[in-house]
Amino acid sequence: MKEHYFTCPYCWENISMLIDNSVSKQTYIEDCEVCCNPIQVSVHFSNSELIDFQVDSIEQ
């Protein structure tokens, strides 16, 4: 597991998330720890190193 900091696309707060580096490509939804809105998270690892990290708001 790796901790990664990013800005929430809703409330613009800097938050952290633990991401599993044992799976090379992942896309999932997790709620912001500050505003509780759902965030779509897409990550890509290569040899356990983070290559790409993207977060997007979800239309409600």
C-alpha positions as CSV (number, residue, x, y, z in Angstrom):
1,M,0.0,0.0,0.0
2,K,1.1,3.5,-0.8
3,E,-0.2,6.8,0.5
4,H,-0.9,9.4,-2.2
5,Y,-2.0,13.0,-1.7
6,F,-4.3,14.8,-4.1
7,T,-6.9,17.6,-4.4
8,C,-10.5,16.7,-4.2
9,P,-12.4,17.7,-7.4
10,Y,-15.4,18.9,-5.3
11,C,-14.1,20.7,-2.2
12,W,-10.5,21.4,-3.4
13,E,-9.1,20.1,-0.1
14,N,-5.8,18.3,-0.1
15,I,-6.5,14.7,1.1
16,S,-4.6,11.4,1.1
17,M,-5.6,8.0,0.1
18,L,-4.0,4.6,0.5
19,I,-3.7,2.8,-2.8
20,D,-2.8,-0.9,-3.4
21,N,0.3,-1.1,-5.5
22,S,0.0,-4.9,-6.0
23,V,-2.6,-4.4,-8.8
24,S,-1.1,-2.7,-11.8
25,K,-4.3,-0.9,-13.2
26,Q,-7.3,0.0,-11.1
27,T,-10.4,2.1,-11.4
28,Y,-12.8,2.5,-8.5
29,I,-14.9,5.0,-6.6
30,E,-14.1,6.3,-3.1
31,D,-15.7,9.1,-1.1
32,C,-13.8,12.2,-0.2
33,E,-12.9,12.1,3.5
34,V,-13.8,15.8,3.8
35,C,-16.9,16.4,1.8
36,C,-18.1,12.8,1.3
37,N,-18.7,13.2,-2.5
38,P,-17.8,10.2,-4.7
39,I,-14.5,10.4,-6.5
40,Q,-13.6,8.1,-9.4
41,V,-10.0,7.0,-8.9
42,S,-7.8,5.6,-11.7
43,V,-4.3,4.4,-11.0
44,H,-1.5,2.7,-12.9
45,F,1.5,1.0,-11.3
46,S,4.6,-0.4,-13.0
47,N,6.9,-2.5,-10.8
48,S,5.0,-1.2,-7.7
49,E,5.8,2.4,-8.7
50,L,3.0,4.8,-9.4
51,I,2.9,5.8,-13.1
52,D,-0.4,7.6,-13.3
53,F,-3.0,8.8,-10.9
54,Q,-6.2,10.5,-11.9
55,V,-9.3,11.6,-10.0
56,D,-12.6,12.8,-11.4
57,S,-15.9,14.0,-10.1
58,I,-18.9,11.8,-10.8
59,E,-22.0,13.4,-12.3
60,Q,-25.0,13.0,-9.9
